[in-house]
Amino acid sequence: MPIPEDVTGDEIDKDVRQELQSLPKTLADDVARNLVMVARLLDEDPEGAYGYSRVALRLASRVAAVREAAGFAAYASQKYGEALAEFRAAKRMTGNIDLWPVMADCERGLGRPEKALDMAGAPEVHKLDKAGQVEMRLVAAGARRDMGQLDAAIVTLQSPELAANSVQPWTARLRYAYADALLAAGRESEAREWFAKAVEADRDGSTDASDRLAELDGVEFVDAMVEDEDDEAQAPPKADAAEVEDGVEVEADEDDKD
């Protein structure tokens, strides 16, 4: 797959670069450039990122960072079986438990919420940092909702992290998930309160909490471009082969038409 000339491979994280030092330099550079493309495209073009991840995987399947990148590319493309296999491989290579929540979410994607809940109660969760534990809580709540257990999902999200006034990287998503679960359970006034709190914490626009809040408040957004097109469609047609004299449309003379 083509890679832009401005991508050198030096853009990758230094820890990943260190992992690639086990490869011959030319090969390491090729893998690094493909990993850069995976990172660039992951959010906007998951299928493109997946394509580059497969190239990197073909070149260096024994590098844990490559397996992890391939896992995230497959996950973003909703290829949950592949993603889970890659995450498991990366975990075996490194012993790192950080991928546990996303592995559990892959189980949800595969239609196995019960398995995700089993993972949420596993000893590995206690080894996660605070961000990982919050992520695991989000996955567990999602699994509860998959199973139609709305009240249990709400209870799962109730935590010290949810109640905290300080804003952390996970705060907006946690509040948003809680608001969404409340709304699904028919608790609209409480949902509105928590969507508003999510908006306060969402400094980088990681959720659409502001849109959800506006929707609850009955605010409708009109696309200006669509409105202009509608106006043009409703405008009266211009007179064809006619002349305007003193503000009155008259048919052109036969001589003028020739």
Salt bridges, closest charged atoms under 4 A:
ASP6 OD2 - ARG40 NH2 3.24
ASP10 OD1 - ARG17 NH2 3.43
ASP29 OD1 - ARG17 NH1 3.38
ASP29 OD2 - LYS25 NZ 2.93
GLU47 OE2 - LYS79 NZ 2.94
GLU82 OE1 - ARG54 NH1 3.48
GLU86 OE1 - ARG67 NE 2.53
ASP105 OD1 - ARG108 NH1 3.05
GLU107 OE2 - ARG88 NH2 3.41
GLU107 OE1 - ARG112 NE 2.63
GLU135 OE1 - ARG173 NH1 2.80
ASP146 OD2 - ARG108 NE 2.68
GLU161 OE2 - LYS130 NZ 2.89
ASP180 OD2 - ARG145 NH1 2.88
ASP180 OD1 - ARG212 NH2 2.90
GLU190 OE2 - ARG187 NE 2.84
GLU193 OE2 - LYS197 NZ 3.35
ASP217 OD1 - ARG192 NE 2.79
GLU254 OE2 - LYS257 NZ 3.86
